[in-house]
Amino acid sequence: MARSGLCSRRDAEALVAAGRVALDGRRLETAATLVRPGQRVTVDGKPLPEPEPARLFRFHKPRGLLTSARDPQGRPTIYDGFPAELPRLMPIGRLDMNSEGLLLLTNDGGLKRRLELPATGWLRRYRVRVFGRVDEAMLARLADGVTVEGVAYGPIRARLDSQRGDNAWLTMGLSEGKNREIRRVCEHLGLKVSRLIRLGYGPFQLGSLPRGAIEEVPARTLAEQLGGGDRQGAQKRKVGTAKAKPKKPRPGHRKAARPAAPGAAKGAGPARGKGGGETRRADRRR
């Protein structure tokens, strides 16, 4: 139901619980139901709309907006200023209300889940302004991961870009993106985050996209990046891996002869030298 664009997954569960969804004419009692190809799902007796092709959008989220479709407190959300002609979009990952920068959105639940998984190996890159004196040795140790108040965070790439008095700018990259991860890790280091900007999410970059603007990723670019996701992860794993050096032959060591070609008669040596050349010329004349 969510894939068709009718509603969110949470709303779909509510529709099922209300008895408004049927599978091949039989009312569903639970959302945990496998729908096989060819089966017909209806809501209030009406068939689901045909799903649109997967689409991806880049949004430059300003500070002060919730990454949520609705807020009981009436606070502004990212959807308030979106053009009316956009499809129903779901955020890939989140940025909290006081964070800004690149936020990816999609109309496809499967694509959303795929890009959120740490298994993709895609790096989320941030520019972070902090208050406090930065210990670069402590930043370097984040590459091994860190546990804060019982929560284990994976490796974080962090570097100090500048320090002026008690204010500093950092660049940080991580692959997991747990809730408020950067803010909590910085607090653990005695640093208070005063500004947090996401610059990139895997191959997709904020670039020069204006604040508050939303722009669709071309379908061809999306297909290329999704097709290269596994290769990108493989390349990342190869970084820093030294190639084995060939062993030097020992003095007096004779190089082993090549094995005979498949199908060669037993005991026959390789066709080399003058005799071998005559044999090959004779074969060509035949």
Backbone as CSV, one residue per row, in Angstrom:
resi,resn,N_x,N_y,N_z,CA_x,CA_y,CA_z,C_x,C_y,C_z
1,MET,0.835,-1.204,0.000,0.000,0.000,0.000,0.866,1.249,0.000
2,ALA,1.943,1.205,0.810,2.850,2.342,0.827,3.565,2.468,-0.513
3,ARG,3.952,1.336,-1.102,4.656,1.359,-2.387,3.789,1.956,-3.480
4,SER,2.494,1.793,-3.406,1.597,2.335,-4.429,1.446,3.845,-4.302
5,GLY,1.899,4.398,-3.185,1.763,5.832,-2.976,0.448,6.228,-2.327
6,LEU,-0.342,5.244,-1.896,-1.631,5.565,-1.291,-1.467,6.225,0.074
7,CYS,-0.526,5.704,0.883,-0.354,6.199,2.243,0.985,5.717,2.780
8,SER,1.304,6.125,4.002,2.529,5.668,4.640,2.331,4.253,5.189
9,ARG,3.412,3.605,5.591,3.318,2.268,6.165,2.512,2.292,7.467
10,ARG,2.718,3.327,8.280,1.977,3.427,9.530,0.482,3.609,9.268
11,ASP,0.138,4.450,8.284,-1.275,4.647,7.947,-1.884,3.379,7.361
12,ALA,-1.060,2.610,6.613,-1.552,1.355,6.046,-1.928,0.374,7.152
13,GLU,-1.105,0.317,8.192,-1.414,-0.567,9.321,-2.715,-0.137,10.000
14,ALA,-2.936,1.182,10.096,-4.168,1.680,10.716,-5.386,1.327,9.869
15,LEU,-5.258,1.379,8.545,-6.366,1.027,7.654,-6.723,-0.451,7.782
16,VAL,-5.680,-1.284,7.906,-5.926,-2.720,8.082,-6.637,-2.963,9.411
17,ALA,-6.159,-2.319,10.478,-6.762,-2.500,11.799,-8.224,-2.032,11.818
18,ALA,-8.540,-1.053,10.975,-9.917,-0.547,10.909,-10.817,-1.414,10.035
19,GLY,-10.255,-2.466,9.430,-11.068,-3.369,8.612,-11.417,-2.826,7.243
20,ARG,-10.625,-1.886,6.743,-10.936,-1.252,5.466,-10.161,-1.847,4.297
21,VAL,-9.297,-2.839,4.572,-8.450,-3.422,3.532,-8.851,-4.865,3.295
22,ALA,-8.914,-5.250,2.018,-9.281,-6.625,1.663,-8.274,-7.184,0.668
23,LEU,-8.071,-8.497,0.743,-7.198,-9.214,-0.185,-8.053,-10.228,-0.922
24,ASP,-8.184,-10.047,-2.241,-9.055,-10.900,-3.062,-10.463,-10.977,-2.482
25,GLY,-10.938,-9.840,-1.987,-12.303,-9.761,-1.485,-12.486,-10.156,-0.033
26,ARG,-11.468,-10.663,0.622,-11.576,-11.078,2.024,-10.903,-10.032,2.911
27,ARG,-11.600,-9.564,3.925,-11.089,-8.516,4.792,-9.861,-9.000,5.567
28,LEU,-8.830,-8.164,5.563,-7.605,-8.511,6.276,-7.749,-8.179,7.755
29,GLU,-7.197,-9.064,8.589,-7.229,-8.833,10.029,-5.868,-8.407,10.573
30,THR,-4.811,-8.560,9.769,-3.472,-8.181,10.201,-2.678,-7.681,9.007
31,ALA,-1.799,-6.723,9.287,-0.947,-6.197,8.217,0.182,-7.165,7.873
32,ALA,0.438,-8.122,8.739,1.494,-9.118,8.493,0.961,-10.200,7.559
33,THR,0.666,-9.801,6.344,0.070,-10.699,5.354,0.896,-10.662,4.086
34,LEU,1.249,-11.836,3.568,2.019,-11.926,2.339,1.068,-11.800,1.148
35,VAL,1.356,-10.847,0.293,0.565,-10.651,-0.923,1.361,-11.202,-2.093
36,ARG,0.814,-12.216,-2.741,1.502,-12.867,-3.858,1.167,-12.180,-5.171
37,PRO,2.031,-12.341,-6.183,1.743,-11.758,-7.501,0.388,-12.233,-8.025
38,GLY,-0.365,-11.297,-8.546,-1.679,-11.624,-9.098,-2.827,-11.421,-8.125
39,GLN,-2.521,-11.292,-6.823,-3.583,-11.049,-5.858,-3.984,-9.575,-5.871
40,ARG,-5.219,-9.314,-5.438,-5.788,-7.975,-5.562,-6.061,-7.392,-4.180
41,VAL,-5.458,-6.247,-3.915,-5.665,-5.540,-2.651,-6.580,-4.351,-2.911
42,THR,-7.582,-4.195,-2.061,-8.496,-3.060,-2.182,-8.621,-2.345,-0.839
43,VAL,-8.866,-1.058,-0.910,-9.118,-0.233,0.277,-10.472,0.429,0.083
44,ASP,-11.397,0.132,0.992,-12.783,0.625,0.863,-13.381,0.203,-0.464
45,GLY,-12.990,-0.999,-0.908,-13.531,-1.539,-2.151,-12.869,-1.047,-3.410
46,LYS,-11.890,-0.158,-3.303,-11.231,0.394,-4.476,-9.826,-0.181,-4.609
47,PRO,-9.409,-0.535,-5.834,-8.069,-1.106,-6.021,-6.987,-0.068,-5.755
48,LEU,-5.808,-0.557,-5.413,-4.678,0.341,-5.180,-4.236,0.987,-6.487
49,PRO,-3.758,2.233,-6.426,-3.208,2.859,-7.634,-1.927,2.156,-8.065
50,GLU,-1.615,2.228,-9.362,-0.381,1.628,-9.859,0.822,2.387,-9.302
51,PRO,1.824,1.672,-8.809,3.003,2.359,-8.251,3.785,3.108,-9.324
52,GLU,4.292,4.272,-8.957,5.128,5.047,-9.857,6.547,4.495,-9.857
53,PRO,7.328,4.811,-10.896,8.755,4.442,-10.856,9.430,5.106,-9.662
54,ALA,10.461,4.471,-9.135,11.190,5.029,-7.992,11.850,6.346,-8.384
55,ARG,11.679,7.348,-7.539,12.268,8.664,-7.773,13.012,9.113,-6.513
56,LEU,14.042,9.919,-6.710,14.860,10.399,-5.595,15.036,11.912,-5.729
57,PHE,14.953,12.608,-4.588,15.063,14.067,-4.574,16.113,14.496,-3.556
58,ARG,16.834,15.568,-3.889,17.745,16.229,-2.947,17.045,17.467,-2.400
59,PHE,17.076,17.628,-1.084,16.451,18.773,-0.441,17.463,19.431,0.486
60,HIS,17.598,20.758,0.385,18.469,21.495,1.296,17.617,21.934,2.475
61,LYS,17.652,21.133,3.523,16.816,21.402,4.691,17.380,22.571,5.502
62,PRO,16.546,23.582,5.772,16.987,24.652,6.672,16.808,24.233,8.133
63,ARG,17.435,24.967,9.029,17.202,24.756,10.459,15.774,25.173,10.792
64,GLY,15.233,24.548,11.848,13.915,24.939,12.328,12.762,24.165,11.724
65,LEU,13.048,23.136,10.897,11.998,22.310,10.308,12.116,20.877,10.815
66,LEU,10.978,20.265,11.118,10.944,18.866,11.537,10.970,17.955,10.317
67,THR,11.714,16.862,10.419,11.685,15.837,9.372,10.538,14.890,9.692
68,SER,9.331,15.375,9.458,8.128,14.619,9.818,6.976,15.095,8.944
69,ALA,6.032,14.186,8.687,4.870,14.557,7.874,3.893,15.419,8.652
70,ARG,3.861,15.245,9.957,2.933,16.033,10.781,3.503,16.146,12.191
71,ASP,3.065,17.183,12.919,3.552,17.396,14.275,2.385,17.787,15.175
72,PRO,2.122,17.017,16.253,0.999,17.339,17.148,1.104,18.739,17.751
73,GLN,2.326,19.259,17.867,2.515,20.580,18.451,2.384,21.712,17.423
74,GLY,2.174,21.343,16.172,1.976,22.359,15.145,3.238,23.041,14.667
75,ARG,4.404,22.449,14.937,5.650,23.047,14.483,5.822,22.832,12.977
76,PRO,6.568,23.709,12.294,6.742,23.583,10.838,7.517,22.317,10.478
77,THR,7.164,21.702,9.355,7.834,20.494,8.885,8.431,20.746,7.505
78,ILE,9.240,19.799,7.066,9.889,19.936,5.759,8.878,19.970,4.627
79,TYR,7.689,19.402,4.843,6.700,19.291,3.771,5.908,20.581,3.553
80,ASP,5.999,21.512,4.483,5.156,22.698,4.405,5.395,23.525,3.145
81,GLY,6.638,23.585,2.687,6.934,24.417,1.526,7.126,23.654,0.233
82,PHE,6.847,22.347,0.223,7.049,21.570,-0.996,5.994,21.921,-2.050
83,PRO,6.374,21.913,-3.336,5.390,22.137,-4.404,4.289,21.084,-4.379
84,ALA,3.080,21.482,-4.722,1.921,20.584,-4.654,2.027,19.430,-5.642
85,GLU,2.782,19.603,-6.726,2.828,18.554,-7.755,3.774,17.405,-7.413
86,LEU,4.512,17.504,-6.311,5.408,16.416,-5.936,4.616,15.194,-5.485
87,PRO,5.163,13.980,-5.709,4.505,12.778,-5.175,4.673,12.730,-3.659
88,ARG,4.024,11.751,-3.024,4.218,11.570,-1.580,5.642,11.085,-1.358
89,LEU,6.415,11.842,-0.580,7.833,11.564,-0.399,8.134,11.161,1.035
90,MET,9.099,10.244,1.161,9.550,9.773,2.470,11.018,10.126,2.643
91,PRO,11.417,10.608,3.821,12.827,10.940,4.034,13.685,9.690,4.173
92,ILE,14.893,9.756,3.638,15.883,8.692,3.798,16.813,9.124,4.916
93,GLY,16.673,8.508,6.066,17.353,9.002,7.246,16.660,10.269,7.720
94,ARG,17.227,10.912,8.722,16.597,12.110,9.279,17.649,13.145,9.637
95,LEU,17.190,14.380,9.705,17.958,15.475,10.283,17.074,16.089,11.353
96,ASP,17.621,16.276,12.560,16.774,16.826,13.616,16.455,18.296,13.341
97,MET,15.620,18.870,14.170,15.082,20.205,13.904,16.179,21.256,13.780
98,ASN,17.252,21.129,14.554,18.315,22.130,14.553,19.450,21.803,13.589
99,SER,19.307,20.726,12.816,20.323,20.370,11.826,19.874,20.833,10.447
100,GLU,20.820,20.941,9.539,20.524,21.456,8.200,21.342,20.701,7.167
101,GLY,21.087,21.019,5.901,21.879,20.413,4.838,21.112,19.404,4.022
102,LEU,21.834,18.452,3.450,21.269,17.520,2.485,20.341,16.499,3.143
103,LEU,19.117,16.430,2.623,18.166,15.402,3.026,17.629,14.765,1.754
104,LEU,17.780,13.451,1.628,17.256,12.726,0.475,15.836,12.273,0.763
105,LEU,14.987,12.334,-0.252,13.597,11.891,-0.131,13.241,11.038,-1.342
106,THR,12.363,10.064,-1.144,11.961,9.176,-2.227,10.485,8.836,-2.117
107,ASN,9.912,8.429,-3.233,8.522,7.970,-3.253,8.427,6.458,-3.107
108,ASP,9.575,5.789,-2.930,9.633,4.330,-2.946,10.127,3.784,-1.612
109,GLY,9.276,3.013,-0.923,9.646,2.462,0.376,10.819,1.513,0.305
110,GLY,10.899,0.714,-0.769,12.017,-0.211,-0.909,13.337,0.517,-1.080
111,LEU,13.334,1.581,-1.873,14.549,2.368,-2.059,14.949,3.047,-0.749
112,LYS,13.977,3.542,-0.012,14.249,4.174,1.286,14.974,3.202,2.214
113,ARG,14.454,1.984,2.342,15.066,1.001,3.244,16.472,0.623,2.779
114,ARG,16.631,0.498,1.456,17.932,0.100,0.914,18.999,1.147,1.213
115,LEU,18.669,2.430,1.039,19.671,3.477,1.224,19.921,3.792,2.687
116,GLU,19.013,3.395,3.577,19.213,3.640,5.003,20.074,2.575,5.664
117,LEU,20.196,1.407,5.048,20.941,0.319,5.674,22.433,0.626,5.722
118,PRO,23.073,0.418,6.886,24.527,0.604,6.963,25.281,-0.310,6.005
119,ALA,24.641,-1.425,5.597,25.301,-2.380,4.707,25.644,-1.778,3.352
120,THR,24.987,-0.676,2.963,25.330,-0.044,1.695,26.745,0.512,1.717
121,GLY,27.250,0.796,2.924,28.600,1.331,3.036,28.712,2.782,2.628
122,TRP,27.589,3.458,2.428,27.626,4.859,1.993,27.927,5.773,3.170
123,LEU,28.847,6.688,2.953,29.296,7.602,3.997,28.382,8.822,4.064
124,ARG,27.951,9.166,5.289,27.238,10.425,5.522,28.283,11.427,6.014
125,ARG,28.443,12.533,5.301,29.502,13.489,5.612,28.902,14.786,6.143
126,TYR,29.495,15.313,7.223,28.946,16.483,7.915,30.031,17.525,8.158
127,ARG,29.599,18.761,8.189,30.425,19.882,8.649,29.847,20.279,9.997
128,VAL,30.699,20.321,11.024,30.215,20.486,12.391,30.965,21.633,13.076
129,ARG,30.223,22.589,13.634,30.830,23.637,14.438,30.606,23.295,15.908
130,VAL,31.678,23.318,16.668,31.596,22.934,18.083,32.204,24.022,18.959
131,PHE,31.768,24.035,20.211,32.341,24.931,21.224,33.176,24.082,22.171
132,GLY,34.445,24.431,22.273,35.356,23.682,23.137,36.693,23.484,22.450
133,ARG,37.677,23.082,23.228,39.005,22.817,22.691,39.071,21.377,22.193
134,VAL,39.475,21.222,20.954,39.453,19.905,20.311,40.772,19.187,20.530
135,ASP,40.671,17.951,20.994,41.831,17.075,21.153,41.884,16.179,19.912
136,GLU,42.846,16.427,19.023,42.901,15.689,17.754,43.172,14.202,17.970
137,ALA,43.889,13.868,19.022,44.142,12.447,19.307,42.834,11.733,19.633
138,MET,41.937,12.414,20.351,40.641,11.818,20.673,39.791,11.673,19.409
139,LEU,39.895,12.640,18.510,39.176,12.528,17.238,39.652,11.299,16.464
140,ALA,40.948,11.095,16.441,41.510,9.963,15.694,41.018,8.633,16.247
141,ARG,40.822,8.548,17.565,40.381,7.294,18.175,38.934,6.941,17.814
142,LEU,38.180,7.915,17.316,36.803,7.629,16.909,36.755,6.659,15.726
143,ALA,37.865,6.539,15.006,37.910,5.613,13.866,37.728,4.172,14.307
144,ASP,37.950,3.887,15.596,37.757,2.533,16.117,36.358,2.329,16.699
145,GLY,35.506,3.370,16.614,34.188,3.284,17.228,34.253,3.723,18.681
146,VAL,33.075,4.021,19.247,33.026,4.493,20.627,31.685,4.098,21.228
147,THR,31.667,3.853,22.521,30.433,3.545,23.237,30.126,4.693,24.184
148,VAL,28.914,5.236,24.055,28.483,6.370,24.873,27.191,5.993,25.594
149,GLU,27.245,5.956,26.912,26.081,5.628,27.732,25.411,4.325,27.278
150,GLY,26.236,3.337,27.031,25.739,2.020,26.658,25.385,1.842,25.196
151,VAL,25.487,2.891,24.392,25.181,2.797,22.963,26.498,2.721,22.193
152,ALA,26.668,1.668,21.400,27.890,1.481,20.620,27.738,2.132,19.253
153,TYR,28.652,3.034,18.946,28.673,3.695,17.645,29.823,3.147,16.823
154,GLY,29.596,2.984,15.531,30.616,2.447,14.645,31.713,3.456,14.362
155,PRO,32.645,3.091,13.471,33.761,3.985,13.155,33.278,5.333,12.628
156,ILE,33.937,6.387,13.082,33.635,7.752,12.649,34.928,8.388,12.159
157,ARG,34.897,8.928,10.962,36.047,9.658,10.440,35.892,11.117,10.872
158,ALA,36.851,11.638,11.563,36.743,13.006,12.071,38.084,13.716,11.942
159,ARG,38.030,14.973,11.524,39.251,15.779,11.452,38.939,17.211,11.870
160,LEU,39.944,17.862,12.415,39.832,19.265,12.811,40.198,20.131,11.619
161,ASP,39.273,21.000,11.208,39.530,21.911,10.091,40.091,23.247,10.571
162,SER,39.568,23.769,11.679,40.068,25.041,12.204,39.671,25.173,13.667
163,GLN,40.488,25.921,14.421,40.214,26.195,15.832,40.549,27.645,16.091
164,ARG,39.541,28.418,16.472,39.742,29.821,16.815,39.161,30.060,18.202
165,GLY,40.043,30.224,19.153,39.581,30.344,20.526,38.910,29.048,20.948
166,ASP,37.693,29.173,21.457,36.944,27.983,21.883,35.961,27.495,20.827
167,ASN,36.042,28.023,19.623,35.167,27.574,18.533,35.981,26.838,17.483
168,ALA,35.435,25.719,17.014,36.156,24.910,16.031,35.179,24.353,14.997
169,TRP,35.735,24.113,13.826,34.982,23.436,12.760,35.590,22.062,12.531
170,LEU,34.725,21.057,12.452,35.148,19.682,12.195,34.474,19.185,10.924
171,THR,35.108,18.206,10.279,34.453,17.416,9.238,34.350,16.002,9.767
172,MET,33.136,15.449,9.744,32.908,14.114,10.291,32.136,13.263,9.281
173,GLY,32.484,11.988,9.223,31.812,11.054,8.331,31.497,9.759,9.048
174,LEU,30.312,9.243,8.811,29.901,7.991,9.446,28.976,7.227,8.506
175,SER,28.835,5.927,8.761,28.026,5.075,7.888,26.724,4.605,8.527
176,GLU,26.608,4.739,9.848,25.417,4.236,10.525,24.332,5.293,10.637
177,GLY,24.656,6.443,11.175,23.667,7.509,11.302,22.607,7.235,12.351
178,LYS,23.012,6.790,13.554,22.049,6.574,14.632,21.505,7.913,15.128
179,ASN,20.409,7.860,15.862,19.732,9.064,16.321,20.687,9.982,17.103
180,ARG,20.849,11.226,16.625,21.662,12.261,17.262,23.090,11.777,17.528
181,GLU,23.609,10.956,16.652,24.910,10.330,16.870,26.034,11.356,17.023
182,ILE,26.135,12.297,16.098,27.239,13.259,16.145,27.150,14.123,17.394
183,ARG,25.963,14.577,17.731,25.824,15.432,18.915,26.226,14.676,20.187
184,ARG,25.813,13.423,20.294,26.130,12.659,21.502,27.608,12.307,21.595
185,VAL,28.215,11.982,20.450,29.640,11.656,20.459,30.456,12.894,20.795
186,CYS,30.074,14.041,20.234,30.804,15.277,20.548,30.666,15.643,22.030
187,GLU,29.472,15.477,22.574,29.285,15.736,24.008,30.176,14.816,24.837
188,HIS,30.317,13.577,24.387,31.189,12.616,25.070,32.638,13.108,25.077
189,LEU,33.018,13.878,24.052,34.372,14.422,23.954,34.498,15.785,24.625
190,GLY,33.425,16.247,25.262,33.461,17.540,25.921,33.227,18.708,24.989
191,LEU,32.599,18.450,23.838,32.343,19.481,22.830,30.835,19.669,22.661
192,LYS,30.405,20.897,22.507,28.993,21.188,22.305,28.774,21.622,20.865
193,VAL,27.893,20.917,20.162,27.616,21.236,18.760,26.718,22.464,18.680
194,SER,27.173,23.459,17.922,26.367,24.660,17.730,25.807,24.757,16.311
195,ARG,26.357,23.965,15.401,25.823,23.933,14.036,26.199,22.600,13.403
196,LEU,25.233,22.000,12.687,25.454,20.690,12.073,24.866,20.712,10.667
197,ILE,25.730,20.519,9.670,25.329,20.599,8.261,25.705,19.299,7.568
198,ARG,24.727,18.616,6.998,25.059,17.411,6.219,25.455,17.845,4.806
199,LEU,26.651,17.409,4.395,27.181,17.772,3.083,26.944,16.702,2.029
200,GLY,26.919,15.445,2.457,26.787,14.374,1.480,26.197,13.125,2.082
201,TYR,25.541,12.338,1.231,24.977,11.051,1.626,25.363,10.079,0.521
202,GLY,26.439,9.314,0.762,26.953,8.447,-0.289,27.406,9.293,-1.464
203,PRO,27.005,8.938,-2.682,27.446,9.689,-3.867,26.667,10.984,-4.089
204,PHE,25.634,11.232,-3.297,24.785,12.412,-3.501,25.263,13.546,-2.594
205,GLN,25.484,14.722,-3.190,26.084,15.840,-2.483,25.129,17.023,-2.397
206,LEU,25.313,17.830,-1.347,24.523,19.057,-1.207,24.898,20.053,-2.288
207,GLY,26.192,20.192,-2.534,26.657,21.084,-3.585,26.166,22.509,-3.394
208,SER,25.728,23.111,-4.486,25.270,24.501,-4.458,23.747,24.620,-4.402
209,LEU,23.076,23.543,-4.010,21.614,23.582,-3.914,21.207,24.640,-2.891
210,PRO,20.370,25.620,-3.279,20.010,26.701,-2.344,19.231,26.179,-1.136
211,ARG,19.343,26.890,-0.039,18.616,26.523,1.179,17.111,26.537,0.896
212,GLY,16.422,25.443,1.270,14.985,25.334,1.074,14.584,24.798,-0.285
213,ALA,15.543,24.579,-1.182,15.226,24.095,-2.529,15.190,22.573,-2.560
214,ILE,14.367,22.038,-3.464,14.288,20.589,-3.672,14.457,20.322,-5.154
215,GLU,15.256,19.296,-5.473,15.603,19.014,-6.863,15.653,17.509,-7.074
216,GLU,15.052,17.030,-8.151,15.038,15.592,-8.428,16.368,15.132,-9.002
217,VAL,16.829,13.979,-8.538,18.008,13.330,-9.105,17.587,12.676,-10.419
218,PRO,18.277,12.960,-11.524,17.895,12.330,-12.796,17.839,10.812,-12.688
219,ALA,16.863,10.217,-13.367,16.665,8.765,-13.289,17.923,8.008,-13.709
220,ARG,18.624,8.520,-14.719,19.836,7.833,-15.184,20.914,7.850,-14.102
221,THR,21.076,9.016,-13.440,22.071,9.120,-12.367,21.719,8.184,-11.222
222,LEU,20.438,8.124,-10.873,20.003,7.234,-9.796,20.315,5.786,-10.139
223,ALA,20.008,5.375,-11.365,20.268,3.991,-11.775,21.761,3.683,-11.736
224,GLU,22.599,4.626,-12.183,24.050,4.407,-12.173,24.575,4.252,-10.746
225,GLN,24.104,5.098,-9.842,24.599,5.057,-8.472,24.122,3.820,-7.733
226,LEU,22.909,3.404,-7.974,22.411,2.195,-7.308,23.128,0.971,-7.840
227,GLY,23.429,0.983,-9.129,24.155,-0.144,-9.705,25.570,-0.218,-9.215
228,GLY,26.164,0.941,-8.803,27.550,0.967,-8.366,27.712,0.929,-6.872
229,GLY,26.599,0.797,-6.118,26.699,0.845,-4.664,27.570,-0.244,-4.087
230,ASP,27.381,-1.497,-4.577,28.164,-2.597,-4.047,29.635,-2.463,-4.438
231,ARG,29.852,-1.973,-5.684,31.238,-1.802,-6.120,31.935,-0.741,-5.282
232,GLN,31.182,0.319,-4.946,31.766,1.379,-4.127,32.204,0.827,-2.776
233,GLY,31.360,-0.011,-2.176,31.708,-0.603,-0.889,32.926,-1.500,-1.006
234,ALA,32.998,-2.244,-2.117,34.140,-3.130,-2.308,35.424,-2.335,-2.455
235,GLN,35.349,-1.207,-3.206,36.528,-0.385,-3.377,36.978,0.182,-2.040
236,LYS,36.010,0.587,-1.197,36.344,1.157,0.103,37.072,0.125,0.957
237,ARG,36.625,-1.143,0.864,37.261,-2.172,1.679,38.688,-2.452,1.218
238,LYS,38.982,-2.138,-0.078,40.314,-2.411,-0.600,41.319,-1.334,-0.225
239,VAL,40.840,-0.175,0.211,41.747,0.914,0.538,42.690,0.491,1.660
240,GLY,43.973,0.723,1.460,44.960,0.413,2.497,45.420,-1.036,2.494
241,THR,44.951,-1.819,1.526,45.373,-3.220,1.448,46.572,-3.329,0.523
242,ALA,47.715,-3.727,1.053,48.930,-3.821,0.237,48.908,-5.087,-0.591
243,LYS,49.456,-5.007,-1.805,49.557,-6.185,-2.659,50.796,-6.991,-2.262
244,ALA,50.665,-8.287,-2.324,51.794,-9.149,-1.993,52.887,-8.993,-3.044
245,LYS,54.137,-8.871,-2.593,55.242,-8.744,-3.524,55.657,-10.115,-4.036
246,PRO,56.023,-10.208,-5.338,56.464,-11.513,-5.859,57.753,-11.956,-5.200
247,LYS,57.852,-13.237,-4.919,59.048,-13.771,-4.276,60.214,-13.803,-5.257
248,LYS,61.407,-13.448,-4.768,62.599,-13.514,-5.600,63.096,-14.952,-5.663
249,PRO,63.519,-15.407,-6.854,64.026,-16.791,-6.953,65.298,-16.979,-6.145
250,ARG,65.454,-18.148,-5.518,66.651,-18.455,-4.742,67.805,-18.760,-5.683
251,PRO,69.022,-18.454,-5.277,70.191,-18.765,-6.128,70.221,-20.250,-6.476
252,GLY,70.417,-20.534,-7.745,70.483,-21.921,-8.185,69.142,-22.591,-8.365
253,HIS,68.076,-21.847,-8.111,66.747,-22.443,-8.223,66.307,-22.437,-9.676
254,ARG,65.894,-23.585,-10.189,65.442,-23.696,-11.580,63.945,-23.491,-11.645
255,LYS,63.542,-22.720,-12.615,62.120,-22.445,-12.811,61.427,-23.699,-13.304
256,ALA,60.307,-24.033,-12.685,59.584,-25.242,-13.068,59.043,-25.101,-14.475
257,ALA,59.064,-26.217,-15.215,58.522,-26.197,-16.578,57.014,-26.062,-16.546
258,ARG,56.495,-25.439,-17.599,55.053,-25.289,-17.694,54.388,-26.633,-17.912
259,PRO,53.213,-26.841,-17.346,52.517,-28.104,-17.600,52.088,-28.188,-19.048
260,ALA,51.960,-29.409,-19.542,51.538,-29.617,-20.926,50.139,-29.089,-21.130
261,ALA,49.875,-28.637,-22.344,48.545,-28.115,-22.665,47.524,-29.210,-22.542
262,PRO,46.271,-28.837,-22.161,45.223,-29.853,-22.046,45.078,-30.626,-23.347
263,GLY,44.971,-31.915,-23.253,44.777,-32.738,-24.441,46.075,-33.218,-25.060
264,ALA,47.248,-32.741,-24.589,48.528,-33.162,-25.150,48.829,-34.592,-24.723
265,ALA,49.547,-35.295,-25.572,49.875,-36.691,-25.264,50.786,-36.737,-24.051
266,LYS,50.636,-37.778,-23.238,51.417,-37.906,-22.023,52.885,-38.062,-22.360
267,GLY,53.738,-37.264,-21.656,55.177,-37.354,-21.878,55.670,-36.411,-22.943
268,ALA,54.761,-35.784,-23.729,55.191,-34.856,-24.777,55.537,-33.516,-24.163
269,GLY,56.681,-32.939,-24.506,57.074,-31.635,-23.995,56.426,-30.532,-24.791
270,PRO,56.600,-29.304,-24.330,56.030,-28.168,-25.038,56.681,-27.990,-26.391
271,ALA,55.897,-27.563,-27.366,56.403,-27.409,-28.734,57.172,-26.112,-28.826
272,ARG,58.476,-26.165,-28.580,59.310,-24.976,-28.631,60.489,-25.233,-29.542
273,GLY,61.241,-24.174,-29.815,62.442,-24.308,-30.621,62.122,-24.538,-32.079
274,LYS,63.164,-25.009,-32.818,63.016,-25.165,-34.265,61.966,-26.179,-34.627
275,GLY,61.971,-27.318,-33.912,61.016,-28.362,-34.257,59.603,-27.902,-34.046
276,GLY,59.395,-27.199,-32.948,58.046,-26.708,-32.683,57.597,-25.736,-33.739
277,GLY,58.528,-24.858,-34.199,58.153,-23.881,-35.220,57.779,-24.567,-36.501
278,GLU,58.559,-25.647,-36.930,58.230,-26.368,-38.147,56.875,-27.020,-38.038
279,THR,56.570,-27.571,-36.878,55.267,-28.224,-36.690,54.137,-27.216,-36.881
280,ARG,54.309,-26.012,-36.296,53.245,-25.009,-36.397,53.063,-24.558,-37.831
281,ARG,54.203,-24.398,-38.579,54.079,-23.969,-39.977,53.392,-25.034,-40.790
282,ALA,53.706,-26.289,-40.497,53.046,-27.373,-41.224,51.546,-27.386,-40.931
283,ASP,51.194,-27.135,-39.676,49.770,-27.090,-39.339,49.079,-25.987,-40.122
284,ARG,49.735,-24.821,-40.259,49.086,-23.716,-40.945,48.894,-24.055,-42.416
285,ARG,49.913,-24.785,-43.030,49.777,-25.150,-44.457,48.610,-26.085,-44.649
286,ARG,48.347,-26.946,-43.674,47.200,-27.849,-43.779,45.908,-27.080,-43.760
